Amino acid sequence: MIKIYGTENSRAVRPIWTAEEMGLDYELIMMPFPPRVFMKEYLDINILGTIPFMIDGEVEMTESVAISQYLVEKYGPTDLQVKSDEQDYPQYLNWLFHSDATLTFPQTVVLRYKFQEPGVADAAVEGYSRWFVSRLKLLEKSLEGKDFLCSNRFTLADICVSYAINLAGALDIKKALKPNIKRWSENLFSRPAFIKSKEYKYEPDQ
Ligand SMILES: N[C@@H](CCC(=O)N[C@@H](CS)C(=O)NCC(=O)O)C(=O)O
């Protein structure tokens, strides 16, 4: 059975939300954050200590977008996947990479210096928050008059990119909620599968 390791509000939301949308049977292990400090035995499972981590038989994966892509491709067919013969396929790929390489990258710096090591690099919190907001230009423009990023339907691109908006809320980056992004993300975050993915919590005696 597919096994996903996660923590609340982490990038694990991406594969969990994906699995919920697809109705997959999977086992979820919720951990305290960060597990490298509060659940050190996790390092024996994932040497990086990062979240999420997925095991599926012989398969082990550490990247939230790649895990989500693996789930739709291996356990589809599902409309969440944009196939290579569809017109929006290049855009789909671009959004999947954009979601982490461009959007959550600056957020990681904010998370670290705002919450994990406050006072160590306050200028980085300010600078990378601004950088993140500036990098939302493409998303805001692309959503003009649209409910979804690709192929006029809800896809993995919406899941992976909107996670950055969800994280912006947790990081209190209010300027992220530009009008189109606000409308689009509120619609996505009202989906039952997303709401369910946020309900999973770490229970100490789990
Ligand atoms: N590129 C990886 C990044 C994984 C990652 O850094 N996750 C964060 C949580 S969202 C993490 O593991 N933080 C805990 C730590 O660094 O100890 C992915 O998308 O899954």
The ligand as an ORCA input file, in Angstrom:
! r2SCAN-3c Opt
* xyz 0 1
  N      11.375     20.161     -2.527
  C      10.867     19.362     -1.437
  C      11.059     20.169     -0.179
  C      10.709     19.411      1.056
  C      10.825     20.302      2.269
  O      11.807     21.041      2.444
  N       9.782     20.268      3.126
  C       9.805     21.062      4.335
  C       8.378     21.157      4.881
  S       7.252     21.909      3.760
  C      10.634     20.390      5.365
  O      10.914     19.212      5.228
  N      10.978     21.094      6.460
  C      11.549     20.497      7.641
  C      13.009     20.552      7.762
  O      13.676     21.168      6.936
  O      13.501     19.976      8.732
  C       9.397     19.039     -1.692
  O       8.748     19.729     -2.458
  O       8.878     18.065     -1.147
*
